[in-house]
């Protein structure tokens, strides 16, 4: 299982684990971080699998991302790649 950390001054992430997926509630606290989250979104929207990660933008500027259980590691790796996360490590 991958564990992650993030800079709480730039982003807040809450993960809700469900039987078939995980929901990530994301609050961005800077425009630079918003651009990074959008890069992650673009990566997943541009691939051929449309159900691996579903991104929802809310009116208050927060995001909800529903990630299929088999794609959680890929989602976290790409969030790290685009510097939304500070660290990743195997637990």
HULINKA-V820611 format. One record per pair of residues at least 4 apart in sequence whose C-alpha atoms are under 7 Angstrom apart, sorted by the first residue. I is the first residue (numbers start at 1). J is the second residue. D is the distance in whole Angstrom. If there is no record, write none. Layout:
BEGIN
i = <I | I>
j = <J | J>
d = <D | D>
END
This chain:
BEGIN
i = <1 | 1 | 2 | 2 | 2 | 2 | 2 | 3 | 3 | 3 | 3 | 4 | 4 | 4 | 4 | 5 | 5 | 5 | 5 | 6 | 6 | 6 | 6 | 6 | 7 | 7 | 8 | 9 | 10 | 10 | 10 | 10 | 11 | 11 | 11 | 12 | 12 | 12 | 13 | 13 | 13 | 13 | 14 | 14 | 14 | 15 | 15 | 15 | 15 | 16 | 16 | 16 | 17 | 17 | 17 | 18 | 20 | 20 | 21 | 21 | 21 | 21 | 22 | 22 | 22 | 22 | 23 | 23 | 23 | 23 | 24 | 24 | 24 | 25 | 25 | 25 | 26 | 26 | 26 | 27 | 27 | 28 | 28 | 28 | 30 | 31 | 32 | 33 | 33 | 34 | 35 | 36 | 36 | 36 | 36 | 37 | 37 | 38 | 39 | 39 | 40 | 40 | 40 | 40 | 41 | 41 | 42 | 43 | 44 | 45 | 52 | 52 | 52 | 53 | 53 | 53 | 53 | 54 | 54 | 54 | 55 | 55 | 55 | 55 | 56 | 56 | 56 | 57 | 57 | 57 | 57 | 58 | 58 | 67 | 67 | 68 | 71 | 72 | 73 | 74 | 75 | 76 | 77 | 78 | 79 | 79 | 79 | 80 | 80 | 80 | 80>
j = <90 | 91 | 73 | 88 | 89 | 90 | 91 | 88 | 89 | 90 | 91 | 85 | 87 | 88 | 89 | 85 | 86 | 87 | 88 | 11 | 84 | 85 | 86 | 87 | 11 | 86 | 12 | 29 | 28 | 29 | 30 | 33 | 27 | 28 | 29 | 26 | 27 | 28 | 24 | 25 | 26 | 27 | 24 | 25 | 26 | 22 | 23 | 24 | 25 | 22 | 23 | 24 | 21 | 22 | 23 | 22 | 68 | 69 | 66 | 67 | 68 | 69 | 66 | 67 | 68 | 69 | 64 | 65 | 66 | 67 | 64 | 65 | 66 | 63 | 64 | 65 | 62 | 63 | 64 | 62 | 63 | 33 | 34 | 62 | 34 | 35 | 36 | 37 | 84 | 38 | 39 | 40 | 82 | 83 | 84 | 41 | 84 | 42 | 43 | 82 | 44 | 78 | 79 | 82 | 45 | 55 | 46 | 47 | 53 | 50 | 67 | 68 | 71 | 65 | 66 | 67 | 68 | 65 | 66 | 67 | 63 | 64 | 65 | 66 | 63 | 64 | 65 | 61 | 62 | 63 | 64 | 62 | 63 | 71 | 72 | 72 | 75 | 76 | 77 | 78 | 79 | 80 | 81 | 82 | 83 | 84 | 85 | 84 | 85 | 86 | 87>
d = <6 | 5 | 7 | 6 | 6 | 5 | 6 | 6 | 5 | 6 | 6 | 7 | 5 | 5 | 6 | 6 | 5 | 5 | 7 | 7 | 7 | 5 | 5 | 7 | 6 | 6 | 6 | 7 | 6 | 5 | 6 | 7 | 6 | 5 | 5 | 6 | 5 | 7 | 6 | 6 | 5 | 7 | 6 | 5 | 7 | 7 | 6 | 5 | 6 | 6 | 5 | 6 | 6 | 4 | 6 | 5 | 6 | 6 | 7 | 5 | 4 | 4 | 6 | 5 | 7 | 6 | 7 | 6 | 4 | 6 | 6 | 5 | 6 | 6 | 5 | 7 | 6 | 5 | 6 | 5 | 7 | 6 | 6 | 7 | 6 | 6 | 7 | 6 | 7 | 6 | 6 | 7 | 6 | 7 | 6 | 6 | 7 | 6 | 6 | 7 | 7 | 6 | 6 | 7 | 6 | 7 | 6 | 7 | 6 | 7 | 6 | 5 | 6 | 6 | 6 | 4 | 6 | 5 | 5 | 6 | 7 | 6 | 5 | 7 | 6 | 5 | 6 | 7 | 6 | 5 | 7 | 5 | 6 | 6 | 6 | 6 | 6 | 6 | 6 | 6 | 6 | 6 | 6 | 6 | 6 | 5 | 6 | 6 | 5 | 7 | 7>
END
